[in-house]
Every structure is written in structure tokens, then in C-alpha cells.
Amino acid sequence: MRIAALSLAAALGAAGCSHSTMTNPEPSSVQAEALKSLPAPEGSKLMSGTLEAFNASCSADLERARAQISTLKTLKSATDGRAVLAAYDEATAAIGNALSRSSLTREVHPDAAFRDAARACEQKADSLNVEISQDRGVYDALAAVDLSKADASTRYWMERTLLDFRRAGVDRDDATRAKVKTLNEEILKLGQAFNQNIAEDVRKVELDPKELAGLPEDFIKAHAPGANGKVVITSNYPDYFPFMTYARDGKAREKVWRAYRQRANPKNLEVLNQLIAKRHELATLLGYPTWAAYVTETKMTRTQQVASEFIDKVAATAEQRAKQEYADLLARKKKDDPKATVLEPWDQDYYEDRLKAEQLGFDSQSLRSYFEYGRVKKGVMDITSRMWGITYVPVKDASVWHPEVEAYDVTENGTLLGRIYLDMHPRDDKYKHAAQFDIVAGQAGKRYPEGALVCNFPKEGALMTQDEVETFFHEFGHLLHHVFAGRQQWKGITGISTEWDFVETPSMLLQQWATNPTILQEFARHHETGEAIPAALVEKLRASKEFGKGLWTRRQMFLAAVSLDYYSRAPGFDTTESLKKLQEKYSPFRHEYRDGTYFQLAFGHLEGYSAAYYTYVWSLVIAKDLETEFQKHGYLDTATTMKYRKTVLEPGGSKPAAELVKDFLGRPYGFEAYRAYLDAK
């Protein structure tokens, strides 16, 4: 998952264009100057300083943006076209960096006062973004620049930018623009509240020690009974997922499952209703039938109808496989409980693990022995270093927001490309999932890219699950995309600024390295003996990954349908009832609406991705087609990895995503590679 700090006005779109005269910048010279004499990458410094300095930096960034807009308005588009674009770009860069820094701070900073200050800064930055996006003078100045002699990436950037302005209501009357601004501010506050309620609501279940039977020994040791003789299991990932996979006691699994699905209840029930209502009001005010129609306009899908058809196409492709997998799991449960007629939602992970162990000889617990966190981290960095000819240099004196955070400079042949930060372990009041956050958007000749991984993995010395290893590769894919794409000439096309439904493609692709036998042999070693992971075990792992693909895909389509449905209708409906109907359509399980559970209230993607959760599988479809080139030539083949870096990663948002893919594959992407993946036995 990637989280980019985009204002509601700036996150909107692509198309439309212009007049007046601007010479073609020379991309080659821009690139040559890109890495000379840039300020050191210290984007995290303000997060580790004083609250006063943090607040002052927010004010300074926003004032810098205002000054650039004032300068822009003094220029003549007919003769100063490039200066007009540069002033606008600098303004958006200043706002963007304030937003990125604040977005990360509110999710990870240990000090509540900093988190509150970050939310306040986000609101101010977003308000300024909306103000600029509705400024007809700015729009007219940009639209009047003659781009006929400009390079393709500049033209593409301006097409997207001018559409963003129109989607923000720049061409509407004063009253409409004022209402758009107010709605954007209300939506931002609601989104922040939605995420805050999820992050701060950690549920706890007290169990007898015997109810941990089946859990790995290291897990049991880490969960010693308290003074009352009870063991506490939380709703945090490192507790929840191992417990649902290994605990033999079905009643204990049910207790933990229910606690997990009660997070953010009841606080987010009304917050979600209001978020849906305000987004619908904004979309209809701007002339769109629904928020989903508004959101999809700037995606690869372009319409909510295409997104809906994609969901149903994928669901239909996976249907028969999912039915067979469910029947297999129920048959296995009947061995333990002959009277069982249904597989409960808290049974799925456990019986999937049992079935894989018994039928495939795959023991996921034994696999964990080869995935000690420190070794996995080194493996991810070593593999990606070899793939792309880069080096990770620890920055011991980097200013960071928590003592556990690590910083590395990414270099290539001694040249600095950017800086990354790893915040990898759970703590109170920290973001509960796994995601990549921008800190600074890199730009040729101006600033280095900086980004952070925020995860909730076990600490050094502890063992990871294979799913966690995949997540590590996935999120690292986002991080390197941010770094490699951080040398474009305009902030508006630098970094991961592609269409949002392509954003997950590079991370989905790198995730495939986590199950590749050659790759695993490179770093997966037994935490006690140092023995490399046996090839036979890797093959069992790969076979085990085949089981459950149908059910997983149908669940993803259920979640995608929920996000699209919630934003494709008028507000005022019962979100739990809608959830129920969609689950009955897409899944054999009744996971999310059982006796007082409210899954949707902790489904954070309803805020960030809103209607576009389908993007994960859309991105996977493209990633599977990209992977065919690595299957032909090798996953560590330098020619292939570097071609991919140059054609897909480095261009950032300088051209449409479909063109990036075509540049790499030599043809348009298709669905067949994904269908073959889904049908594989």
C-alpha cells in the first residue's frame, strides 16, 4: 500500500490544454544537472525537532507557496511561459512537502501534540491547495502558455493539471467555489478522524494460556500470562494473524476475530456516513452523478462502469476455483467436527494452513524459521541492490522521529539518489498496517526524493510469516519507485505520480520475488543453524500459494465492490446492510457483519482509496503481464531489470501508465497472463 499526501483538490486528475510560447526545455541537460549541489536529504529533521519548529516549517512552506503564486500572477504567459510553469510547480512542491511531512507525522509520531499539529498543518495545506485550484487567474495564466514547442512530459503534465483545476470548480461561480472549498475541508477532517479512530482503537482479548495451543513457541513465549493468569492478545497485526492461522481452539479464534472487527466502533459509524455524504455532495456539486464517477475519471479505468465491469470479470474468472477451495476447507473441518455444515470466517486461515500441511506437506511454522526479521531486511536490500546497481548506506546520525527508525542513503556508483527510512515495528498510536509514505518529492536539480516504510513487523531476532515477507517486498517496491522516479523536471510528474490504479503495479511485481526459489535461496536461512531454505520447502511454498487464490481473489473483489458501491449511490443507506448483500454476492463467508461486528469501520481504504479499491487487482493484472518478461529472461537478469527501471519506474508520471507498460513490453498489456496465473494449479 502506498500513501501519498495528496490534497483533495490536487488528487483529482488528467486532460485538456492551451496557448502562447514556451521553448522546449532540454531534458538531457536537466538530467545532467539533476544531482549537482542539492541540499542534503533531511526531510525527517523537522519531525524530530521541537513542536515550534514543526509548526514554523508548515507556515514557511505555505507562505513560500503563496509567494510563488503571487509571482506567477505578475508574469506574462505569452513571453514568460516557462517561468509561469516554474512558479506554479514550486508552489505545489512547497505545499506537497508540507502535506507529505504532516501525513507521515500524524501516523507515526510518538507525541500526540505532534500528531495534532500535523493534522492542523494538513488542513491548512489542503485549504491553500483548494484556494489555488479555484483561482481563475492561475488557471488562465497556465492555460495561456504555448506548449507547442514543449516536450511531451510537460504537455502531459499541463493537460492533467488543467483538468484538475476544472475538477476543483475553477470555472464555477463564486458561491460554488466557496462551497467546494468548505466541502474539501470537511472531507479532510472526516478522513483524518476515520483513520485516527482506527489507529487508536486497539482491542484486547484475555485468554487462558491453554487457548494458545497450536501457536509457535516464540509467540507463546512473547505472550506470558499476566498477574491474573490470563494472556492478552491484541488486534494488532503481529498478534492477530498468527493467532487466526495457528490457534487450534475455534472459540478462542472467534473471540479474537470479533474483537478485530469491532475496531473503531461505534465512533466511525457516523464518521463513515458523513464521509460518504460529503463526497457525494462535492461530486454532484461539480456535475458528476456520484463520487465514484468523479474519482474514476482520472484513473486508467476512466469510468465507474469500467471499474464495475472489471470487478465482475475478475470475480467470474475466480468463481469456480473459489467454490472448490471452500468445499475443500469445509471437508477438512468436518474431520474435526463431523456435524459442521459451514466454514466460519474465523476458521478459514486455520483450516487453510491445516490443509496445506496435510495435503501438500507444507508447514508454515517451519517456514518461519527461515525468516528472521534482520535477515529478511538484509535480503530485500541485497536483492534490490543487485537488481538495480544501487547501494544502501546507513545514515547513523539521521534525525528520526523514533529511536527504532533507520535511515539509509540510496546511492549508485557513489552518486546519491535519495534517502529512505524504515519504521518497521508496532507501537502505541502508530499506523497499524503497512504502507510507504512520501516525505519529500525529489526533483531534478532541486531536491532528493525521501520516503519511509511504515510497517508492523516483528523486531530483530523474531520470526516473520511468509505473508509478511511478501509485504516487505511489496512496500519496498513502492519505496524504490519513489526514489527512482525522483528526478523529473517538474514536481507534478516526479515520483509515483501515475494514475492511481497503476500505483500498486510496481509493488505487486516486486512482491513476486518473495516466492521465487532463486531469490529465497539468496537470503532465507534458518535462524538457528544458518542452513539455506531447502529447495523442496520452497516448492511446497509455491504449491501452497496456489491454494486459496480463488477465495482471495473473490474477497478482493468483494472489498472492491464495497468501496465502489458506497460511493456510487446517494448517501443515507445502511452501510452494514450493503456490506451484507455484497458479501453474499462475492464470498461464501459471512466475515463482516456477524452479531455486532462492523468491518467497514476499520476498512481504512474507504478513506484513502475511497471508490477505487479495485486498483489492487487492476494493478496485479498489469504486474502479471510485466512479470512475463522476467520469466523469460530471469528475475535477476540485469538487462531486464534495468530496462524495467528505465521504462516504467524512472519516468514517474511523465506519460500515461499504459504507455510506460508498452515501452517495457513492446505491446499493450493484456488480461491473459493474469488469467493463466489464476488458473494455475
C-alpha positions in Angstrom: 0.0 0.0 0.0 1.2 3.5 -0.8 0.1 6.6 1.0 0.9 9.9 -0.8 -0.1 13.1 0.9 -2.4 14.5 -1.8 -4.9 17.2 -1.1 -8.4 16.5 -2.2 -8.0 19.2 -4.9 -4.6 18.0 -6.1 -5.5 14.3 -6.2 -8.1 14.7 -8.9 -6.9 14.0 -12.5 -5.8 14.2 -16.2 -6.6 16.1 -19.8 -7.3 19.5 -21.6 -4.7 22.3 -22.7 -3.6 25.8 -24.0 -2.0 28.9 -25.9 1.2 31.1 -26.0 5.0 30.4 -26.4 7.5 28.3 -24.5 10.7 26.8 -25.8 11.4 23.1 -25.3 13.4 22.5 -22.2 16.4 20.2 -22.8 15.7 17.1 -20.9 19.2 15.8 -21.3 20.7 18.9 -19.7 18.1 18.8 -17.0 19.1 15.3 -16.1 22.8 16.1 -16.2 22.3 18.9 -13.6 19.8 16.9 -11.5 22.2 15.6 -8.9 24.6 18.6 -8.6 24.9 20.6 -5.4 21.5 19.7 -4.0 20.7 20.3 -0.3 21.3 17.2 1.9 18.2 15.0 2.3 17.0 15.9 5.8 13.2 15.8 5.3 12.7 14.0 8.6 14.6 16.5 10.6 11.6 18.6 11.5 9.8 15.5 12.8 12.5 15.0 15.4 12.8 18.7 16.5 10.6 20.9 18.5 6.9 21.4 18.1 7.5 25.1 17.4 9.9 24.3 14.6 7.5 21.8 13.1 4.7 24.4 13.1 7.0 27.1 11.8 8.0 24.8 8.9 4.4 24.3 7.9 3.8 28.1 7.9 7.0 28.7 5.9 6.1 26.2 3.3 2.7 27.6 2.8 4.0 31.2 2.7 6.5 30.1 0.1 3.7 28.7 -2.0 1.7 31.9 -1.7 4.7 33.9 -2.8 5.2 31.8 -5.9 1.6 32.2 -6.8 1.9 36.0 -6.4 5.0 35.9 -8.6 3.1 33.8 -11.2 0.4 36.5 -11.5 2.9 39.2 -12.3 4.3 37.2 -15.3 3.1 37.3 -18.9 2.3 33.9 -20.2 3.0 35.0 -23.8 6.6 35.8 -23.1 7.4 34.1 -19.7 5.7 30.7 -20.3 8.4 28.6 -18.6 8.6 31.0 -15.6 4.8 30.7 -15.2 5.1 26.9 -15.1 8.1 27.0 -12.8 6.3 29.3 -10.3 3.3 27.1 -10.2 5.4 24.0 -9.8 7.4 25.5 -6.9 4.2 26.4 -5.2 2.8 22.9 -5.5 6.1 21.4 -4.3 6.1 23.5 -1.2 2.5 22.5 -0.4 3.2 18.9 -1.3 6.2 18.6 1.0 4.2 20.1 3.9 1.4 17.6 3.2 3.8 14.7 3.0 5.6 15.5 6.2 2.3 16.0 8.0 0.7 12.9 6.6 3.6 10.7 8.0 3.8 12.6 11.3 0.2 12.1 12.2 0.6 8.4 11.6 3.9 7.6 13.3 4.9 10.3 15.7 5.0 9.1 19.4 3.9 12.6 20.7 0.2 13.3 20.5 0.9 17.0 20.3 2.9 16.5 17.1 0.2 14.3 15.6 -2.4 17.0 16.3 -0.1 19.7 14.8 0.3 17.5 11.7 -3.4 17.3 11.3 -3.7 21.1 11.6 -1.0 21.6 9.1 -2.7 19.2 6.7 -5.9 21.2 7.0 -4.1 24.5 6.3 -2.2 23.0 3.3 -5.3 21.4 1.9 -7.2 24.7 2.2 -4.4 26.5 0.4 -4.4 23.8 -2.3 -8.1 24.2 -2.8 -7.8 28.0 -2.9 -5.1 27.8 -5.6 -7.1 25.2 -7.6 -10.1 27.6 -7.7 -8.0 30.7 -8.6 -9.2 31.6 -12.1 -6.1 33.9 -12.6 -3.7 31.0 -12.0 -5.7 28.7 -14.3 -5.9 31.3 -17.1 -2.1 32.0 -16.8 -1.3 28.3 -17.1 -3.8 27.7 -19.9 -2.3 30.6 -21.9 1.2 29.2 -22.0 2.1 28.0 -25.5 3.2 24.4 -25.2 3.6 23.7 -28.9 7.4 23.5 -28.6 7.4 21.9 -25.2 8.5 18.3 -24.6 5.8 15.6 -24.3 6.1 15.3 -20.5 5.5 19.0 -19.9 2.4 18.9 -22.2 1.1 15.8 -20.4 1.6 17.4 -17.0 -0.3 20.5 -18.0 -3.1 18.5 -19.5 -3.6 16.8 -16.2 -3.1 20.0 -14.2 -5.7 22.0 -16.2 -8.2 19.2 -15.8 -7.5 19.2 -12.0 -8.4 22.9 -12.0 -11.7 22.3 -13.7 -12.5 19.4 -11.4 -11.9 21.7 -8.5 -14.5 24.1 -9.8 -12.3 26.9 -11.1 -14.8 27.7 -13.9 -17.8 27.9 -11.5 -19.3 30.9 -9.8 -18.1 32.3 -6.5 -20.7 30.6 -4.4 -20.0 27.2 -5.9 -16.2 27.6 -5.4 -16.8 28.6 -1.8 -18.9 25.6 -1.2 -16.3 23.3 -2.9 -13.7 24.7 -0.6 -15.8 24.1 2.5 -16.6 20.6 1.5 -13.0 19.7 0.8 -12.1 20.9 4.3 -14.9 18.9 5.9 -13.9 15.8 3.9 -10.3 16.1 5.1 -11.3 16.4 8.7 -13.6 13.4 8.4 -10.9 11.4 6.7 -8.4 12.2 9.5 -11.0 11.2 12.1 -11.7 8.0 10.4 -8.0 7.0 10.3 -7.3 8.2 13.8 -10.2 6.2 15.3 -8.8 3.1 13.6 -5.2 3.7 14.8 -6.1 4.5 18.4 -8.6 1.6 18.9 -6.5 -1.4 19.8 -8.8 -4.2 21.1 -7.6 -6.7 23.7 -8.8 -10.2 24.4 -7.9 -12.1 27.6 -7.4 -15.8 27.2 -6.4 -18.8 29.2 -2.8 -19.9 28.3 -4.3 -23.2 27.1 -6.2 -21.3 24.4 -2.8 -20.6 22.7 -2.3 -24.2 21.9 -1.0 -24.5 18.3 0.8 -21.2 18.3 4.5 -21.2 17.6 6.8 -21.4 20.6 8.3 -18.0 20.2 4.7 -16.5 20.0 3.8 -18.2 23.3 7.0 -17.0 25.0 6.3 -13.5 23.9 2.8 -13.7 25.4 3.3 -14.7 29.0 0.3 -14.7 31.4 -0.2 -11.6 33.5 -0.8 -11.3 37.2 -4.4 -12.6 36.7 -3.1 -15.7 34.9 -4.5 -14.5 31.5 -2.8 -13.9 28.2 -3.5 -10.7 26.3 -4.0 -10.9 22.6 -4.4 -7.6 20.8 -5.9 -6.7 17.4 -2.5 -5.6 16.1 -1.2 -7.5 13.1 1.7 -9.4 14.9 -0.9 -10.9 17.3 -3.9 -11.2 15.1 -2.7 -13.0 12.0 -0.6 -15.7 13.7 -3.4 -16.4 16.1 -6.0 -16.8 13.4 -3.6 -19.1 11.5 -2.4 -21.4 14.3 -4.7 -21.4 17.3 -6.5 -24.7 17.5 -9.3 -23.5 19.7 -12.1 -22.3 17.5 -13.9 -20.4 20.2 -10.7 -18.6 21.0 -10.3 -17.7 17.3 -13.8 -16.4 17.3 -13.2 -14.1 20.3 -10.1 -12.6 18.6 -11.9 -12.4 15.2 -14.8 -10.5 16.8 -12.5 -8.1 18.6 -10.7 -7.3 15.4 -13.9 -6.5 13.6 -15.2 -4.2 16.4 -12.3 -1.7 16.0 -13.4 1.9 15.6 -17.0 1.0 16.5 -19.1 3.0 17.3 -17.0 6.1 16.5 -16.6 5.5 12.8 -20.2 4.6 12.1 -21.3 8.2 11.8 -17.9 9.4 10.5 -18.2 7.0 7.6 -21.8 8.0 6.9 -20.7 11.7 6.8 -17.6 11.0 4.7 -19.8 9.3 2.1 -22.4 12.1 2.2 -19.9 14.9 1.9 -18.1 13.3 -1.0 -21.4 12.7 -2.8 -22.3 16.3 -2.2 -19.0 17.5 -3.6 -19.2 15.3 -6.7 -22.8 16.3 -7.6 -22.0 20.0 -7.0 -19.3 19.7 -9.7 -21.7 18.0 -12.1 -20.9 14.3 -11.6 -23.6 11.8 -10.7 -21.6 10.1 -7.9 -18.3 10.3 -6.1 -17.3 7.1 -7.9 -17.8 8.7 -11.3 -15.7 11.7 -10.1 -12.8 9.5 -8.8 -12.6 7.1 -11.8 -12.4 9.9 -14.4 -8.6 10.3 -13.8 -7.8 6.6 -13.4 -6.9 4.2 -16.1 -10.5 3.0 -16.0 -11.9 6.5 -16.7 -15.4 5.5 -15.6 -17.1 3.7 -12.7 -18.8 1.4 -15.2 -15.4 0.1 -16.4 -14.3 -0.4 -12.8 -17.6 -2.3 -12.1 -17.2 -4.5 -15.1 -13.6 -5.2 -14.2 -14.7 -6.3 -10.7 -17.3 -8.7 -12.1 -14.9 -10.0 -14.8 -12.2 -10.9 -12.2 -14.8 -12.3 -9.8 -16.3 -14.6 -12.6 -12.8 -15.8 -13.6 -12.2 -16.9 -10.0 -15.6 -18.2 -9.1 -15.2 -22.0 -9.8 -11.8 -22.1 -8.2 -13.2 -20.3 -5.1 -16.1 -22.7 -4.8 -13.8 -25.7 -4.9 -11.4 -24.3 -2.3 -14.3 -23.6 0.1 -15.6 -27.1 -0.3 -12.1 -28.5 0.4 -11.8 -26.4 3.6 -15.2 -27.4 4.8 -14.4 -31.1 4.2 -11.2 -30.7 6.3 -13.2 -29.0 9.1 -15.6 -32.0 9.1 -12.7 -34.2 10.1 -12.6 -32.3 13.4 -16.3 -31.7 13.6 -18.4 -34.2 11.7 -21.6 -32.1 12.3 -20.1 -29.0 10.7 -22.2 -27.6 7.8 -20.5 -24.3 7.3 -17.0 -22.9 7.5 -17.0 -20.0 9.8 -14.9 -16.9 9.0 -12.6 -17.5 11.9 -12.0 -21.0 10.5 -10.6 -20.0 7.1 -7.0 -19.2 7.9 -6.6 -22.1 10.3 -8.0 -24.8 8.0 -6.2 -23.4 5.0 -3.0 -23.8 7.0 -4.0 -27.4 8.1 -4.9 -28.4 4.5 -1.6 -27.2 3.2 0.3 -29.0 5.9 -1.6 -32.3 5.4 -2.1 -32.4 1.7 1.0 -30.6 0.5 3.3 -31.4 3.3 3.7 -27.6 3.8 4.3 -26.5 7.4 4.1 -22.7 7.5 5.5 -22.7 11.0 8.7 -24.4 9.9 8.9 -21.8 7.1 9.0 -19.0 9.7 12.3 -20.4 11.0 13.9 -19.2 7.8 12.5 -15.7 8.0 14.2 -13.9 10.9 13.4 -10.2 10.5 17.0 -8.9 10.3 18.0 -11.5 7.7 14.8 -10.7 5.7 15.6 -7.0 5.8 19.1 -7.6 4.6 17.8 -10.0 1.9 15.3 -7.4 0.5 18.1 -4.8 0.4 20.7 -7.1 -1.1 18.4 -8.4 -3.8 17.2 -5.0 -4.9 20.8 -3.7 -4.8 21.8 -6.4 -7.3 18.8 -5.8 -9.5 19.3 -2.1 -10.0 23.0 -1.5 -9.2 22.4 0.6 -6.1 23.9 0.6 -2.6 22.2 1.3 0.8 24.4 3.4 3.0 23.3 3.6 6.7 22.9 7.2 8.0 23.7 6.8 11.7 23.3 10.5 12.6 20.0 11.0 10.7 17.3 12.9 12.6 14.4 10.5 13.0 11.0 10.6 14.8 11.6 7.4 16.9 14.7 5.6 18.1 13.7 2.4 16.1 13.7 4.2 12.8 16.6 3.5 10.5 17.8 5.8 7.6 19.7 4.8 4.5 21.1 6.8 1.6 20.4 5.2 -1.7 23.5 5.6 -4.0 24.5 4.5 -7.5 28.2 4.4 -8.3 28.8 6.8 -5.4 26.1 9.2 -6.6 23.3 9.9 -4.1 19.8 9.2 -5.5 17.7 9.7 -2.3 17.1 8.7 1.3 14.8 6.0 2.7 13.6 5.5 6.3 12.4 2.2 7.8 9.9 2.4 10.7 9.1 -1.3 10.9 7.8 -2.4 14.3 4.5 -1.8 16.1 4.0 0.7 19.0 1.1 2.5 20.5 -0.7 5.1 18.5 1.2 4.2 15.3 -0.3 3.4 11.9 -1.5 -0.2 12.1 -0.9 -1.5 8.6 1.9 -1.5 6.1 2.5 1.4 3.8 5.0 3.6 2.0 4.8 7.3 2.8 6.4 10.2 0.8 8.5 12.7 2.9 10.0 14.8 0.1 9.2 14.6 -3.6 12.5 14.6 -5.5 13.1 16.9 -8.4 15.9 17.2 -10.9 18.3 19.8 -9.8 16.3 20.8 -6.7 15.8 18.1 -4.1 16.4 14.5 -3.4 13.5 12.1 -3.0 12.9 10.8 0.5 10.4 8.2 1.6 9.5 6.0 4.5 8.2 2.5 5.0 5.9 2.2 7.9 5.2 -1.5 8.9 4.3 -3.6 11.9 6.7 -6.5 11.6 8.3 -8.5 14.5 11.5 -7.0 15.8 15.1 -8.0 15.2 15.6 -11.6 16.2 11.9 -12.5 15.9 10.5 -14.6 13.1 8.2 -13.4 10.3 5.5 -15.2 8.3 5.9 -15.7 4.6 3.0 -13.2 4.1 5.0 -10.6 6.0 8.0 -11.2 3.8 5.8 -10.6 0.7 4.5 -7.4 2.3 8.1 -6.3 2.9 9.0 -6.8 -0.8 5.7 -5.2 -1.8 6.2 -2.0 0.2 9.9 -1.8 -0.8 8.7 -1.7 -4.4 6.8 1.5 -3.7 9.8 3.0 -1.9 12.2 2.3 -4.8 9.6 3.6 -7.3 9.5 6.9 -5.3 13.4 7.1 -5.4 13.9 6.1 -9.0 11.2 8.4 -10.3 12.5 11.4 -8.2 14.5 13.1 -11.0 11.8 14.5 -13.3 12.0 18.2 -14.2 8.6 19.1 -12.7 7.3 18.3 -9.3 3.9 17.5 -10.9 5.3 14.4 -12.7 8.0 13.3 -10.3 7.9 10.3 -8.0 4.9 8.0 -8.0 2.6 10.4 -9.9 1.0 7.9 -12.3 -2.7 7.2 -12.5 -3.8 5.9 -9.1 -4.9 2.5 -10.4 -1.4 1.9 -11.7 0.3 2.9 -8.4 0.3 -0.7 -7.0 1.7 -2.3 -10.1 5.5 -2.0 -9.4 5.0 -3.2 -5.8 2.8 -6.0 -6.9 5.5 -7.0 -9.3 8.4 -7.0 -6.8 6.2 -9.0 -4.4 6.6 -11.9 -6.8 10.3 -12.1 -5.9 9.3 -13.2 -2.3 8.2 -16.7 -3.6 10.8 -17.2 -6.2 13.1 -20.2 -5.4 16.2 -18.5 -6.7 15.5 -15.3 -4.7 14.7 -17.1 -1.5 17.8 -19.2 -1.7 19.7 -15.9 -1.6 18.7 -14.9 1.9 16.3 -17.3 3.6 18.4 -19.1 6.2 17.4 -21.0 9.4 17.6 -18.6 12.3 19.5 -21.2 14.4 21.6 -23.3 12.0 22.2 -20.8 9.2 21.1 -23.5 6.7 19.7 -22.2 3.4 16.0 -22.8 2.9 15.7 -26.2 1.3 14.6 -26.2 -2.4 11.9 -28.8 -1.6 10.4 -26.5 1.1 10.3 -23.6 -1.4 8.5 -25.8 -3.9 5.9 -26.7 -1.2 5.6 -23.0 -0.5 4.8 -22.3 -4.1 2.3 -25.1 -4.3 0.7 -23.8 -1.1 0.4 -20.3 -2.7 -1.8 -21.9 -5.4 -4.4 -23.0 -2.9 -6.6 -20.2 -1.8 -6.1 -17.9 -4.8 -9.7 -18.2 -5.8 -11.1 -17.3 -2.4 -8.5 -14.5 -2.0 -9.5 -13.0 -5.4 -13.2 -13.2 -4.6 -12.6 -11.5 -1.3 -10.6 -8.7 -3.0 -13.5 -8.2 -5.4 -15.9 -8.1 -2.5 -13.8 -5.3 -0.9 -13.5 -3.5 -4.3 -17.3 -3.8 -4.7 -17.9 -2.4 -1.3 -15.7 0.7 -1.9 -17.2 1.3 -5.3 -20.8 0.7 -4.1 -20.5 3.0 -1.1 -19.6 5.9 -3.4 -21.8 5.0 -6.3 -25.1 5.9 -4.7 -26.9 8.7 -2.8 -26.0 8.8 0.9 -28.3 7.7 3.7 -28.1 4.0 3.2 -27.2 1.4 5.8 -23.5 0.6 5.2 -23.7 -2.7 7.1 -26.7 -3.9 5.1 -24.9 -3.0 1.9 -21.9 -4.9 3.1 -24.0 -7.9 3.8 -25.5 -8.0 0.3 -22.2 -7.6 -1.4 -20.6 -10.3 0.7 -23.4 -12.7 -0.2 -22.7 -12.0 -3.9 -18.9 -12.3 -3.9 -18.0 -14.6 -1.0 -19.1 -17.8 0.6 -18.1 -16.4 4.0 -20.1 -14.1 6.3 -17.0 -12.3 7.6 -18.0 -8.8 8.2 -21.5 -8.4 9.7 -21.8 -11.0 12.4 -23.6 -10.0 15.6 -22.3 -6.6 16.2 -19.1 -6.6 14.1 -18.5 -3.8 11.7 -15.7 -4.5 9.4 -16.3 -1.4 7.3 -15.5 0.9 10.2 -11.8 -0.2 10.2 -11.5 -0.6 6.4 -9.1 2.3 6.1 -9.1 2.2 2.3 -12.6 3.7 2.3 -10.9 7.0 3.2 -7.7 6.9 1.1 -8.7 4.9 -1.9 -12.4 5.8 -1.5 -14.2 4.2 -4.5 -11.1 2.8 -6.1 -10.0 -0.2 -4.0 -10.3 -2.2 -7.2 -6.9 -0.7 -8.1 -5.1 -3.6 -6.2 -6.2 -6.3 -8.6 -6.2 -3.9 -11.6 -2.5 -3.3 -10.8 -1.9 -7.1 -10.3 -3.3 -7.8 -13.7 -0.7 -5.5 -15.2 2.0 -6.7 -12.9 1.5 -10.3 -14.0 1.9 -9.2 -17.7 5.1 -7.4 -16.8 6.4 -10.5 -15.0 6.3 -12.5 -18.2 9.5 -10.6 -19.3 11.3 -11.7 -16.1 10.0 -15.3 -16.6 11.6 -15.3 -20.0 15.0 -13.8 -19.0 15.4 -14.3 -15.3 14.4 -12.4 -12.2 17.9 -11.1 -11.6 18.8 -10.5 -15.3 20.4 -7.1 -15.4 19.3 -6.2 -18.9 15.6 -6.9 -17.9 15.7 -5.2 -14.5 17.4 -2.1 -15.9 15.0 -1.9 -18.9 12.2 -2.1 -16.4 13.7 0.6 -14.2 14.3 3.0 -17.2 10.9 2.5 -18.9 8.5 2.0 -16.0 10.0 3.3 -12.8 12.1 6.3 -13.6 9.6 8.2 -15.8 7.3 8.7 -12.9 4.1 10.4 -14.1 5.7 11.9 -17.2 3.4 9.9 -19.5 0.2 7.7 -19.2 0.8 4.4 -17.4 -0.4 2.4 -20.4 2.5 3.9 -22.4 5.0 3.0 -19.7 3.9 -0.6 -19.8 4.0 -0.6 -23.6 7.5 0.8 -23.6 8.7 -2.2 -21.5 6.6 -5.0 -23.1 6.7 -3.7 -26.6 2.9 -4.1 -26.8 -0.2 -3.1 -24.8 -0.8 -5.0 -21.6 -3.5 -7.7 -21.6 -5.5 -10.0 -19.2 -4.2 -13.4 -20.3 -1.2 -13.5 -18.1 -3.4 -12.9 -15.1 -5.9 -15.4 -16.2 -3.2 -18.0 -16.5 -1.9 -17.1 -13.0 -5.4 -17.5 -11.6 -6.0 -20.8 -13.4 -2.6 -22.3 -12.5 -2.7 -25.5 -10.4 
